[in-house]
Amino acid sequence: MKRITYALAALASLPSLTCATGSLVAQESAPARPWMNSKLTPDQRADLLLREMTTDEKVAILHGPMAVAFGPGQKIPEKAVGGAGYIPGNERLGIPAQQESDASLGVTNPGLVRGVQDMSTALPSSLALAATFNPEIAFAGGRMVGEEARAKGINVMLAGGVNLLRDPRGGRNFEYAGEDPLLAGIMAGESIRGIQSADIISTVKHYALNDQEHDRMTADSVIAEDAARESDLLAFQIAIERGKPGSVMCAYNLINGVYGCQNDFLLNRVLKGDWEYPGYVMSDWGAVHELGAFTAGLDQQSGEQLDKQVWFGEPLKKAVADGSIPAARLDDAAHRVLRSMFAHGLFDNPPAKADIDFESHGKIAQAEAEEAIVLLKNAGGVLPLAAQSGRIAVIGASVEAGVPSGGGSSQVANPYRPSVGGVPAPVRTVPLGGEGLMANWMNVVFHPSAPLAAIRERAKGEVSFDSGLYPAGAARAAGEADVAIVFAYQPTTEGDDAGDMALPFGQDALIEAVAAANPNTIVVLQTGNPVRMPWADKVKGVLQAWFGGQKGGEAIARVLFGEVNPSGHLPLSWPVDESQLPRPEIPGWDAPEGTRVTVNYDIEGSDVGYRWFARQSTQPRYWFGHGLSYTDFGYANLKVAGGKTVTASVDVTNTGKVQGKDVVQLYLTDKPGGVARRLLGFQKVELAPGETKRVTLTADPRLLAEYETGRGWRIDAGAYTVGVGHDAGTMELTGSVTLRSARLDP
């Protein structure tokens, strides 16, 4: 292994680092802890520290428990802040403890372990973030999460979800960044970079092909290497290159018959070998099955109470002592952990308790929610609403309370809930049933940013409200109004998938009833996935608002009334229904819990999402990249240049009457060997009416290549055709260029 070879070579050279002159005077004046010399590289510092550590001390930083109480009378570790996990520090050597927390959407407080007053800013879902197509927004949100983590004494964030959306029923899709490896890798990478800019570690997760929640502990993701490299693994590779996460979290599922956290191919060969990743691999909580995971590339056992045994404790020490695990492998794992801690400021700038500027952080969350909202349909220009729109009927469950959020370990307790006697009151929570852990996760928590209040604040006329519990009553209310706005949501959560793409609770029937009563019906969808829309042709407007986070209600109202011009674009393909999917039935849906389930990703291979629709010559309801605006944009003067890759330049003009933001999308459409479809680049640009800007996009060469197992990326010589369009299905302008053949490293 490259990392082990490097570590041994570095150890051999350490005397020249600690005493450059070799003199007795230099030795006597050397600092007591030379690894605290910040002028040295993280690798040098880790090696210096490693020399002073005993086997017990090395093993101690390679495993740790959850920092939450599991039952009555149980306590969290004495020096733990409280959160998802805890790796004890070392006072003798000055190694700080690792205080770990979920996740990308904000700093969680599981079970209110840090007290009822410990709140955090809740960002919109990661899928919403991807819909912004704006890396600057991703960095800003990540930076905010990092700052709030520091203020709570947390120094490791379990963030950076980048699993691809292969199935629109996925329970955890809302935590990820869509179906395209370029978009997902860039957005997750920028979020990671933002988090780590606050001098804490972020993970990237869940490595890899953890694209189904149902039977996630026993699902076997089956896929050929070339297809994996061109899709899910490429998303991770781009995110790691862009964000440089201190840790990679491996996944629960199996990949080609081997669990993710003991998958030698993924961990040793691809991650640490081909990609030369210098950080450490931590397990997901409860994902370690045996000590053999250590030699397969896993460096740290996390949430050890959830595993059958603390494999990386006494069993690891015994194996090193008897030689069945090389001491060099132990040093390699400990080095990787220490290196990341040095590289990301845990030694030099430890977190400290501080006040949080929730007001400014709320603005970051709202800005993200506003840019994420996708205008799917706007027949007859029904939107934006004028303040003088007449009577408005607002219909839907909990619209008076807030906006829904996704369930599971990413759930954020936020500071904007009503207060009773100075104590935060419970937010609206709708239980969905379940047992054990799922009983807690199968709740819909509504962040108290009420769309109804925000709409009433802007409307000059009467605004009525109906919960939609009874469609006939909602239809009567709609029939008495000039405009009807129906809010609908689909709960999704970690731990299981949605059984189908329908809106639950009879909401499809509700929308049908309202649309029949009022021709000016607008639907606001708040979901973590695409849903069937059997009523799509019967309503005039549709907004996809995702899970909007801290200020989602205000963001929705501002878009409805035109204070914000919608600029979100779909980070996914929107199927008509399940019949268009590679797997119409969720694998293992009817199998008993714990059954080994094969999820055959070789059906679509690397043709995920829009590439599947293009390959099948079928039309989704909405293509990846779709998103309307209250203005119009035109493209002209496309110029395409070749060389080692493709570079395209195009003029984009706001041809409408209001200021807006467009996402210029560059796609590969044809290449040697046949028709192809792949996003090559994108850029969000803001334009005043009549304004033109020239946008230049350069493709990552891997996006033009095929992966050849055992040899790496291969670009074939010949003609490559690219197109600029408003979505993956419609090219406004096309151009061709000739490329030379080339080889790229894996």
N, C-alpha and C positions, 0 to 999 in steps of 0.2 A: 504493500500500500504506500502511496506517495506520502501521506501524512506521517506514517510511522517512520519511514526512511528519513524524512525531514527532521522529525523530532529527535531521533538518535544522533543525526549529524549535528544538530544544534546543541545538544547536550555536550557533545565532545568538544565544542568550540567555546564553551562558556567561560573558562578562565580568562580568555582575552577580553571578555565583556566586563567582568567584575574587577579586573586589574589590568588596565591597558598597558601600564609601564612595567608590570611584573615586579615592582619594587616593594619592599617591606612597608615603606611610608604610605604608598598607595593602598596597600591592603588594610593598614590600620585606620586610614581615613575613609574607607568605603562605608557607605551608609548601612545601618543595621538591616534594612530591607531594600536591597538594591533594585528589586523589581518595581519599586515605587518611582523609579526614574522614568518620567513620562517622555523623555527624549528617545528611549529605546522603542523598538517596534513591539506590537502586542505579542508576537511570537517570541521575541527575546525575553520579554518580561515574564511570559508564562513559563518558559524554560528555566529561568532563574528561580522562580517560585517552586516549580516542580522539584528541583534538586533538594529543596529543604523539607519536602513532604514525606511522611511515612506512608506505608501502604494503607493503613487505616484512614489516614487523612485524605488520601486520593480517593478511596472508595466512598468516603463520606460526602463528597460533592457530586456523586454519581447516582444518588437516589434520595427521595424525600416524599413526605406524605402530603395529603391535602391539608389545607389550613382552615378547615371548618370542622365543627363538632358533628359527629355522626349520630349521636343519640344522647339521651339524658345522662348527665354526669360526665360526659366526655368533654375534654378541653382541647383547644388548639395548641400547637407547640408554643412553649413559653415565650420565645422571641419572635414569633410570627405576627405579622401585621394583621393577617386574616384575609383569605382569598382562596383562589383555586389550588395553589400549591406553595410549598416551602422547601428550600434546600438549606440546611443549617450552614452558618458561616464558621470561620476558624479564627478565634481571638488570638491565638499564639502567632499566627502568620498574617493577621490582618485581612483575611478573606471575608468579604461581606456576605451575608446571607442572601439567597435569591428569594425574593418575595414576588410570587407569581399571581397574575390576575387575568381573567378574560376581559376584554377581547377587542375586536376591531370597531365595534359600535359604541364603545365607551367603557369606562372602568366599572366592572360589576361588583356587587356586594352580596355574594350568595348567602341566602338565609339571614341577611342583615348581620353577618358575622362581625362587621365593624361598627354596629350600632345603627339605630333607626335614623340618626341624623346624617349618616355618611351617604351623600348623594353624588351623582355624577351626571354630566351632560350626555344625553342620548342622541347619537347621530342617526340619520336615516339608515336603512339597511344597506349592506354592501352592494346589493343588486341595484339599488337606487343610485349609489355612488357611481357605479359603472355606467348608468344611464346618462350621467352628466357628460361623459366623454371628455372630462376636463382633469388632467393630471394635477393641476394646481389646486383644485378643490380637494383632491385625494391627499395631497401633502398637508394642506391646512388642517383637514380633519384629523389626520394622523398626529400632527404636531400638538393639536389640542388634547388628544387622548394621552399622549406622552406627558404633557405638562400636568394633567390632572392625576396621572399615575404617580408622578414624582411628588406631588403635593400630599399624597396619601402614604408615602413611604414604600411604594411599589417600584420595583426595578426590572421586572420581566413581564411583558405583555404577550399573551397567547393569541396574537392577532395574525393578520395576513392570510385569510382564507382565499385560496385560488383554485379550488377544484372546479372543473368545467361543468356547466349546466347541460347535461346530456339528456335529462328527462324533466319535463316541465311540471312534474308532480313531486319533485324532490323536496323533502321537508326542510332541508338546510340550504336550499338554493339562495334564500334571502341573505345568507351570510357570505356568499361568494360573488364573483364579479362577472357572471355571464358565461356565454358559450364559446367565445373566441379567444384563442391563446394570446394573441397580441394585446387585445384590449384588457383581458383579465390580468395578464402579466404586468402591464404598465400601471394599471390602476392599483393593484395590490402592492406592487413594488413601490409606488409613490407613497401609499399609506404607511408602509413599513419604514420608508426613509423618513417620513414625518415623525413617526413615533420615536425612532432612534435618534432624531435630532435633539431630543430632550435628554440624552444621555441615559437611555435605558435600552434593554434588549427587546426586540420583537421577534417572534417566530414567523415562519411561513408554514401554512398547513393546508390540508392534512395529506401528507405525501404517501401515496398518490392513488389516483383513480378511485377516490372515496366519494363517488357520485350518486350513491343510493343510501338512504337512511334506513329503509326497511331491511331488517335482518343485517344491520351494518356490522355486527360482530362476526357474522358467518358468511357474508356475501363474498363471492369470489369473482373479482373483476377479470375477465378473460379477454386478452387483447394481444395482438402481435406487436413485437418491439417497434417496427417501423411506424405503425399507426400510433402507438403510445408516444413515441418521440415527436411526432408531428402534431400532437394535440395536447393532452394533459401534461406530459412532461415538458413540453415547450413552454407552456404557461408558467410552470414552476421555474424553469430555467431563466425566462425573462424576468420574472419577479425577483429572483435571487440576484441576477446581474444588476438590476435597477435599484433594489432596496438594500442589498447586502445584509440580510437578516442575521442576527447572532445565532439563531437556532432554527432548525427544521423540525417540525413535529410530524412524526410518522402516524399512519392511519390505522384504524381498527380492522379494516377489511383485508381480505386476501387479494393478492395480485398473481394471477396464473398459478394458483394453488399454494402460495406462500404468504403468511401474514405480513402486512406492511412493515411492522416493527422488527421483523427478523428476515427481511427480504434482502439477501446479500446482493442480488442484481441491482436493486434500486439504491440501496444505501452505500455499498462499497464500490460497485463498478460505476454506476451512473453518477451519483451525487458526489462522492468523495474522489472518485477516479476521473471520469470523463470531465466533470465540471470543476474539479479541484476545489470543492467547497471546503473552507477552512474552519467553519464553526462546528457546533455539536448538534447531534440528533437527540431530541427528547421524545419519549413515548407519549402517546395520548393516554388519558387516564383509564387504566384498566386494560391496556393493550399489550401487555407483556405476558408471554405464555411460557417462556423457558429461559434459562441462562444462556442458551445458544444465541439468543438475540444479540448478546454483547459482541461476539466475534463476527456476527453478520452485519455489524455496523451501528447498532444502537449504543449511544453513549450515556444516556441518563434515563433512569426509571422514574416516572412521575406519578403522583397520586397513588403511591404504592399500596395503600389500604385496599384498593379496588382489584389488585392482582391476587392470585392464589398464594403467592409467596413474594417476599422481598428478595428477588433474585439477585439484585445488584448490591446486596449487603454481605452477609456472612457467606453465602454460596460463592460469590465472586472472590472474596478474600481467600477462601479455601482453594478455589481453582487456580488462582495465581500462585499460591503457596506450593501446590503440588505440580505446577508446570503445565497443567492442561489448558490454561489460558496464558499466553506469553505476557511477561511483565511489560514488554514494549506496548502491547495493546492497552493495558491499563494506563500507562503513561500517555498514550495517544488520546484516549478518551478524556483524561483529566486535563491534558494540555488544551484540548479543544474548548472545554468549558471555561478554563481560565483565560484563554486567548480572547474569547468573545467578551468576557467580563472586562478585560483591559481595553479592548477595541471600542467598547460602547460606553465607557465612562463609569462603570460601577465601582471601580476602585478610586478614581480621581475626583469624581463629582457625585457622591452618593446622594440619593433622594432625601429630602427633608420635609417634614410636615409644614404646610403653608396654606393660606387662604386661596380659594379658587374664584376667579373672576367669571362667575356664571353668566353675567349679562353679556360680556363679549363672546363667550363660548356659545351662548344661545344664538348669537348672530351667525356664527360659523355654521351651526347646525341648520339654521333656517336658510342660509344661502345655498347650502348643499341640497336641501329639500326642494327649493325653488328651481334649481337647474336640473333636477332629476325628473321632474314631472313631464310626462310625455303626452302630448296632444295626439291621440290616435285618430280621432274623427272630428270634423267641424263642418257639418253640412249646412249650407246656407249662411255661413258665418254666424252661427248661433252664439259663438264666443268671440271676443270677451263680452261679458254682461256689462251693460251700462248701469250706473248707479240708479238711473230712472227706469229700471226694467219692469216696473209694475210689481205685481204680486209674485213672490217666489215661494214655492213649496219645497222645503228641505225634508228629505225622507231617508230614513236609515237608522239602524240600531247603533246606539251610543254616539251618534254624531254630536249630541249635546255634551258628551263627556270628554272626548278626545279622539286620538288616532291610534289604530291598533299597531302592535309590534309583534315580531316573531318570538317564538318560545325557545326555551333551552338555556344553555350556559351563557349565552350572550346577552341575556335580559339585563337591562340597565335600570337601576333605581334612580329617578331623576329629581331635581330640586324644585320643579315647578308645580308640585301638587298642592292642593289647598291645605291650609294649616288650621288646626283646632287647638286652641290654648297653647300655641307655640310648638306643637308637635305635629309633624306631617301626617295628614290623614291618608288612609288608603286610597289609591287610585282605583278607577273602575277596572275590575278584573272579572272576566267571564270564564267560569270553569267549563271545561269540555269533557271531563271524566277521565278515567284511567286509574291505575294502581301504582303504588310505589313511587319511584322517581318520576314516572310519566304523569302521575297525578298532579305534581307540581308544575311540570313543564307543559301539560295540556291545559294551559290557561291563556287567555288572550288578555294581555295587559294593555290598557289604553293610556298612552301618554296624554296628560291633561292639557292638550292644545286643541280646544273644541272648534271644529269647523263651523258649527252653527253660530257660535258667538262671533267668529271672525267674519262670517257672511253678514250677519245683522249689523256689524259695525260699519260695513261698507254700503249696504243697500239703503236707499232712501224710502222705498216703499215697504209694504207689509211683508214679513217673512214668517210663514207658518212652519210648524214642525210636526212630523208624524214619525214614530219609531219604525214603522213598516211591519209591525208585528202581524197585522191583518191586511193583506193586499187590497181588500175591498175598501177599507177605510183610507188607506194610502191613496188609492185611485180617486176617491171623492175629494181628498185634499188637493191632489194634483189637478183635478178637473176645475177647481175653483181658482187656480193660479194661472198666471201668464207663462211662467217657466217652472219646470219641476226639475230638481236636482236630487238624484238618487245616489246615496253612498252605499257601496257594497264591499264586503271584505271576505277573504278566505284565510282562515287560520292555518299557519304552517309552523312546524316546530322541529327542533333537533330530536332525533330518536325515532322518527317514523316519517313516512311519506304520505301525501294526500292520496286517497284511494282513487280519485279521478280528477278531472279538470272542471267539474261543476262547481258553481258557487253553492255553499251549504246554506242551511236554514231557510230554504225556499226563496232565496233572493232572486234567482232567475225568474220565477213566477211573479215576484213582486215587481221587477223591472218591466215585465211584459204588461202587467196590469196598469202601471203608471203610464207607460208609453201609449197604451190604448186610450187613456183618458186625457193625455196632453201631448200634442204634436211637438212641443218644444221641450223634450225631455233630454237631460244631460246626465250621464252616468259617471261617477267618480269611483274608480276601482282602487282599493287599498289591499294589495295582495303581495305575496312573495313569489308568485309564479304567474304565467299566463293562465287564463281560464277560458272555458267555452263561452261563447257570446251568442246564444241562439237568437237574441233580441237585437243584434248589431244593426240590422237594416231598419229597425223600427225606432231608433233613437237618433237625435240630431248630433249629439256631441258625446265624446268619450275621453276622459282623462285617466291615465294610469299614474297613480300617485304613490304606489309602492307602500312600504312601511315608513312613514315620514319622520319619525323621531321627535325630538324635543319640541320643535315648532312646526310640525307638519300641518296643523290646522290653519295657521296663519299663511303658510306657503300656498296651500290649496286655494284659499280665498283670494290671495293676491293674483294668482294665475287666472282664476275665474273672472275677476273684474278687470284684468288687463294691466294691473300695476306691474306685473312681471310678464314678459313675453315668453311663453314656454319654449325651452330649447333642449329638453331631454330627447334622447333617441334610444330606441330599444337595444339593450345589450344581449338580446335573445331573439330567436324566431318565435312567432306566436302561431301555433298550430290552430287549425279549425277545431280539431278534436283529437282524441287519442289514436284514431285510426291512421293518422299521418305519421305516427312515431315509429322508430325502428323496433320498439317493443311495446305494442299496444297494451299489454298486460304487464304490471310490475312483477319482475321475477320473484317468486317465492311468496306472493301475496297471500295465498291460501295455505302455505306450508306452516307447520307448527314452529313456534319460536325456537331458535337454536339450530334449525335445519341448515345444513350447508347448501347454499343457493348459488347457482352459476348465473352470473350476469354477463351475457355474451356481447361485449362491445366490438367484437369483430364484425358484427352486422354492418355497422356504419364505419368502423375503423376510425380514421382521423377526420372523416366527413361529418363533423358535429354540427347540428343546428342548420344554419343556412346552407352549408355545404351539402348536407343530406337532402334538403329540398331541391337544390340545384341538380344534384346527381340523379334524383328521382324524377326530375321535371314536373314537380308538383308545386302548387301555389299555397303558401301558408296564408293565414288571415292577414298577418302583417310580417314583412321581412325584418330581419335583423337590420338595425340602423334607421328604421322608420321613425319619424317624428315630425309633426306639423308645427307651424308657427303662425303667428298673427300677421306675419309679413311673408314675402316671397323672395327666393334667392335664385339667381341664374349663374351658369358657368360658361366660360368662353376661353378660347386661346389655350387649349391644352397642349403642352409641349412635353415630350417624353424623351429621356436620354438614357443610354445604356452604359456599359462598362462592366464593373464588377457586380453591379446591382441595377435596379431601376430607380430613376428619379423623375418625378412628374411635377410640373408647375401648371397652375390654372388660375385664371381670374375668377373671383367670386364677387357678385354684385347683389346688393339688397335692392330688389326691384319693386319693393312695396312702399308702404307709407309710414311705417313705424320702425323704430330701432329694434334689432334682433340679433340673435346669435345662430350661426349655422355650423354644422359639423361637416366639413369636407371629408369625404370618404373615398379612398383609393383602393380598388380591388384588382386582383389578378383575375382575368377571365379566360385566357387561353395560353397554352404553353406547349412546347414540344411533347408529343405524346397524347395531346387531346385537350378537351375543355376542362378548365379548372375554375374554382371560385375560392378566393381567400382574401381577407382584409390585409392590405399591405401597409396602410398608414391612415392616420386621421388627424385632424386639427380643428379645434373650435375657434371660431373667429367672430368678433362682434362688429356689426356694421350699422351705420346710420342710413336712413333712406337715401338711395342713389349712390351710396359709397361703394367703391370697388377696392379690393385688396388682392394681391397675388400671393397664393399659398404654394409652398414647395414641400413635397413629401418624398422621402427617400426610404425605400423598402429595406428591411432587415433581409439579407440574402437568404437566410434559412426559410423565409416564407415563399421564396421562389423555387426552393429545392425539394428533392425527395430524400427521405432518409434511407440509406442503404445499410442494413444490419451488418455489423462487423467492420464497416468502412467509414461511416459518418455521412455527412450531407453531400449530395451530388446535384450540381446545377448542370443541366444538359444544354449543349449549344443549340441555338436556334432562335426562332421568333417568339416573343412574349407579348401578349396583348393585355393592356390594363384599361380600366375604366374609372371615371369619376362619377359618383352617383349620390342620390339622397338616401339610398338604402342598398342592401346587398342584391336586390332583385332587379333594379332599374339603373342602367348606366346612361348618363346624359351625354358623356363624351368618351371616346375611346381612342387609343393610340397604340402603336406597336414599336418594339425595339428588338434588336438582335443582341444576344448575350453570348459570351464565350463559355465553354465548359469550365467547370471549377469544382474543387473539392474543399469542404469545410470540416473542421474538427467537430466531433460529436457535441 
